[in-house]
Each structure stands twice: as C-alpha cells, then as structure tokens.
Amino acid sequence: MEIIRILKESNPKRALVFGIGGGGDIVATIPTANLLRDFGFEVFHGSIVWDRLVIDPKPGPRSIEELENIEIFNEVIAIANENTKTYYGVIPTVARAAKFFGEVVALDITKGAKKLSKGIAEFADDSGISLIFGIDSGGDAIAIGYESGVKSPLADSLSVAALSDLNAIVGVFGFGSDGELKIEELLLNMSELIKRGSFLGCSSMSKRDYEQMIEITKFVVTEASKIPIMAYEGEFGIKKIRKSRTVLISPLSTLTFYFDSRGVFEINDAAKIVRDARDIEEANKLLNKSGILTELDYERAVSSSGDRYVCEDKGSGCS
C-alpha cells in the first residue's frame, strides 16, 4: 500500500492527526494514530473546535479567543488541556478528550481555510511534524457538497481546503457512520478518487484501537465514531442516529480509507467554493449562494440560547 511506503519513508517521525469535522471526530483519530505509532511516530491528536448544540449551546465553531485555560501557539492553533473551557463556561470536546490524551491540539476554523493552512504549517514546522492527517468520521469530507444527505459541509470543506495546501492526507473512518452520504454515493466518490490516483490504501481497527475508543467515549460524546466500536463487536444492521439518520453497521465500519488531500479537494466542490473565504461567515454565505445549506445555518435556526450563550444543563458540558 502507498500509505505504508509513506509511513516508512517519512522523517522525522512526528505526525499531527486531527478530527476535521469537530466534536467526536477526535475519537476517529485513534486507529490512525496507533498505526503511526507502530511505525515509530510520536503523534499529536487534535480537533477543530466545533461541538454539537447538546455540548455547546452557542451556534458555530469556537475561535481560539473564546477559550480559556489554553496555550496559544498562533492565531488558529492552541494546546488544550482538561481544564480548557469557553468564556461562558462550557467544557468543549477538546478538553474532554484531553482527559484521555493529556493534551489536544485545538484548531480554529473561524478565520478561514488560508489562515488555518498557514497556522498548521507553522505548527508542523515548529514541532518537527512530517505528516498531517485530517480524519473524518463517516465520509462527508469526500462529498461533492450537493448530495441531499450532507448536513455538515462547512467544517469539512474548510478543513479539506486547508489540507489541500499542505502535503496532507485525508482519512475516512467509519464508512458512512455519520449517515450523511448514501452508501452508493460514498462508493462512487471513492471510486473517483481511485481513478484519479488519490487512493493511498486503508487500515483496520485493532483490539488496542477498540479498547482505547471505548475508554475515550466515557468522556467524549459521539454517535458517528461509536458505530465502528459496535461493528468491531460484531454488530451488523441498520441503526438510527440523531433521530432522523440511518447508518449501516458492517465490517466496513472498522476501516480507515486514506486519500491524498489534493485529490479530495479536486472532487469537493464545497471546498473549492470556500477556499479563499476570509472567514467562516464569508465561507457560509458563499455556500448558501451556491445552494448549499450548512450546519451553521441549522444551529442558528434551532438554537434557543439567543445571545446569552449560558449553558444551564450541567450534563451538557458546563463547568
């Protein structure tokens, strides 16, 4: 596999592996991180800072400036710990995950793809990182953007656009576990990437991955990244998540498929649309003008927090 050659030849043996969709995608970094460790890598786990409303009642992703108890590296990169929280008292997933990992790289997508790419490059250069992986639970990162089931195109498109300017790899974990792309759409887009020479190989979950994913989900709230856990336990069939989506639990759910980030960018129209946006607001408006509704639109439509952003439910991540 091409991915094996890349891991063998890369030097220094340091890698950043981050969840590109926010929230529970950081759980999906575990199989790739452990694969890297088997090849002698030191791994930095990370995630963009965007949680579902059940965790953070304020719509949209958080900027670095909205976080407290955090070590700022540059305008889009910071190091979170288990005491990190928002200025209004919410404990974000990056802090929850830090209870397991120790530290987590927090990535800010509010300032646009260009600044995110520049910030990642600076962090990689300063930390001696030779490989960068963006991991997506489910597969909507390799969507075109106009598929009817896609619910979260904004985070993924900004992340893919940022990664395309780097010598990076996009990993798709869970094979449709977020219920956004239909199985035939996922297969079609994977086939297109293979045709373009962008497929780098795949890897499967191990018992170590399974045990670690079980442990971290005691702290991190996720549905999409739990589907592979169920698949590893031998479950098979259809499951409903988030009230309205259905996903297939199968042996394919335990795999991570790797693709060259530039190839993913080339098939992802949404990523092309937002690539030069100055910030997330402009990116959202550009997608809207192209007929694409986003997770930010949804969160603003259903949010009951108004302008207060006071988290009243202690079970939903408040400090």
N, C-alpha and C positions, 0 to 999 in steps of 0.2 A: 504494500500500500504506500501511496505517496506520503501520507501522514507519518508513517514510520520513518521514512527517509528524512523528512523534515525534522523530526524529533532527534534523530541520531546526529544530524549534521549541525543543528543549531547550537550556538555558543555565544555568550555564556549561558549556563543552564538556569535561566530565570524566566518566569512567564507570568503574565497577567491574564487571569481568566475571570471575566465578569458577565453577569446577567444583563442582557441588553434590553429586556422588557420591564425591568424593575420588579419589585415585590418578590415573589417566590422563585424567580428565575435563578437566584443565587444558589438554591438547592441543586439546580441542574448543573452547576459548575463542578460538583464533586466528582463525577466519573471522569471528566476530562482532567481535572487536577490530579487525581490519583494515577491516571495513565502517565501524565507528565512526570510525576514523582518516580514512577517505575523506570523512567529514563534519566533519573538523576537531577530533575529540575527542582528548584525552590519555587513555590507558587504563591502569588498574591491573589486572593479571592476578592472580587468586587461586585458592585451592582450600581446601576443608575438609581437615583433616589426618587422612586415613584411608587407609592403604595396605594392599594385599593382603598375606597372610602371607609370600609369597615375597620381599617387601621388608622388612616389619616383622613379626617373629615374635610380638610381643605383640598379643593379640586386641583389637579395638576401635580407635576413633579416639584420637588423641593430644590431650591438653589443652595449652594454652599453657605450663603449668607443667612439662610433661615435655620441653620443648625447650630447647636451649642455643644460644648464639650467635644470638640473635634479639632484635629491637627490639620490645618490648611497647608496644602502644597502649592497650588496655584489657583487661578480663578475658577477652575472646573474640577479639580481633584483635591480630595481631602482624605484623611485616615480616620475612620470612625471606630469607636470602641463601645463597650456595652453601656456606657453612661451617656452616649450621644442622644440628644433629643432635639425636637424642634423648639423654636422660641415660644410656642404655645403649649408645650408640654407633652407632645406625642412621641412615643418611642418608635422610630422607624425600623423597617426591616434590617437595614444595615447594622443597627445597634443590636437587634435581636440575634442576628447572625454572628455578631462579634462575641456573643456568649459562647459560641462553639468554636469559631476560628481564632479568637483572640483579637484580631484587628481585621477591618474590612476596608477596601478602597471604595470610597463613595464618589460617584461620577455625576456631575451636574449637566443635564442636557438643556437647561433653560436658556443657555446663551448661544445655542445653535450648533450645527454639526462641525463647522470650521474651527470654532474655538475648542470644541470637545476633542477633535482630532489633534489639534496643536497641543492641548493640555496633556493628552495621553502620551504623545510623542515625547514631551518634556519629562514626564514621569518615568517613561520607559528608559530614556537616556540617563537620567539621574540614578535610577535603580539598577541599571545594568540588565534590563529586560530584553531578551532576544525574540520572544514570541508573544503575540497578543491574540487571545481568543475571546470572541463575543459569543455567548451561549444563549440560545433561545429555547424556552420550553414550548413545544407544540409545533412550531414551524412557520408561523406567520411572518417571520423575518425573510423568508424566501417567497413571500407572496408578491404578486404584481402590484397589489394595492386596491384593485377594483372588485375583488371577489366579494360576493354578497355576505359571507360569514365573518369577514375580517372586522374585528371590534377594536383593535389597538394598533392602528397603523402609525401613529405619531411617534411613539417611543422607538419602535423598531426601525422606522425609516430614518430617523435622525441618527440612531446608532449605526445602522448599515452605511449611511452616507459618511459618517466619521471614520468608520473602519476601512472604507474603500480608499481613503487617502493614506492608509498605513499598509504595511506588509502584513496583513492580519488574516485571521481565519474565523469563519462563522460556523458555529456548531449548532445543529438542530437536534434537540433531545426530546424524547417522548413520543415522536411520530403522531402528531395531531392531538396531543393530550390537552391542549387548551380549547379544543372544539371550534376553532375559527376556520381553518381550511378544511374542506371536504377531502377525504382520502384520495379521491381521483385528482383533485387539484394539487395536493401535495406531491403525489407521484409524478404528475405532469411537469411541475416546476423542477423537481429533482432530475427528471429525465432531460429537461432543457439545460440544466447546469452540467450534467454529464456530457451532453452533446457539445457544449462549449469548452470542455476540458477543465471545468472548475471543480469537479468532484475529487476530493483528496482521500476518501476512504471512510470507514466507520469503526466504531468500537462498541463493546457491550458492557453493561454493568457487571460488576464483580460482587462477591459477598461483602467485601470491605466497603464498597460504594453503598450497597444496600443498608448495611448497619449504620454507616455514618449519616445517610439520608434519613433513616428512622430517628436518629438522635437529634439532628438539627431541626426536624419538623416538630419537635417538642417546643421550640422557640419561635420558629418561622411559620407564618400562616400561608398555606399554598394549597391549591387544588390540582393545578396542571402538573406540578412536579411530584405529586403523590401518585399519579397514575402509573409511572414506571415502578414505583415501590409495589403496587398491587400486582403489576404484571410479573415482577420478579418472584412474587409469592405464588404465581401460577394462576392468577385470575384471568378469565377471558370473557369478553362480552361487552355490552353497551352500558355506559354509566352516564347519568345526568349530572352536570356540574353547573354551578352558578344559576340554578333554577331553570334556565332555558336552553343550555347547550348540551349536546350529547357527544361522547367520545368513545372510541373503541379501545378497550384494553386488550392488548395482544403481545406476543413476544417481541414485536417490532418496537413496542414502547420502551424497551430496555436499551435501545441503541442510540448512539450519538453519530450523526452524519456530519462530515466536515467538508466545507466548501471554501474556495478562495473568495475573499471578501469583494474583490473587484468583479468577479463573475456574478455574485449575488446582487451587487449594485446594478449591474447591467440589465438584469431581468426585473428589478424592483422599481417600477415607475414612481412609486411614492417617495423613495429615497432620492431619485433624480429631482423631483419637484422641490424637496426641502433642502437640498444640498447647500445652496447659497443663502438660505434664510438667515437673517441677522440674529434672530432669537426664536424661542418656541412659539410666541404669538404670531409672528410672521409665517412661520412654518405651518401653523394650524390654519391660518387664513388661506395660504396657498393650496393646501389640501382641500379645504372647503370649496374654493373656486374651481377646483378640478373635479368636484362632485364626490369627494371622499369625506365622510364624517369620521370623527376621531374619538378616542377615549376621553380626551379633554372636553369635547362637546358634551359627551354623555355625563361626565362627572359634574359639569356645571349645570346641566339640565336637572339632575336628580338630587343635587346636594341640598341639604336642609340647614347647612351651617351658616349660610349667609356670609356676612363679612366678619363674623366673630371668630370663627375657627376655634371654638372652645370645645375640647373633647370631654364629654360628660360621661361616657361609658368606660369605666375603668378596665373592662375586659377587652377593649378595643385598642389598647396600646398607649393609654395615657400614663403619665408618670404620677 
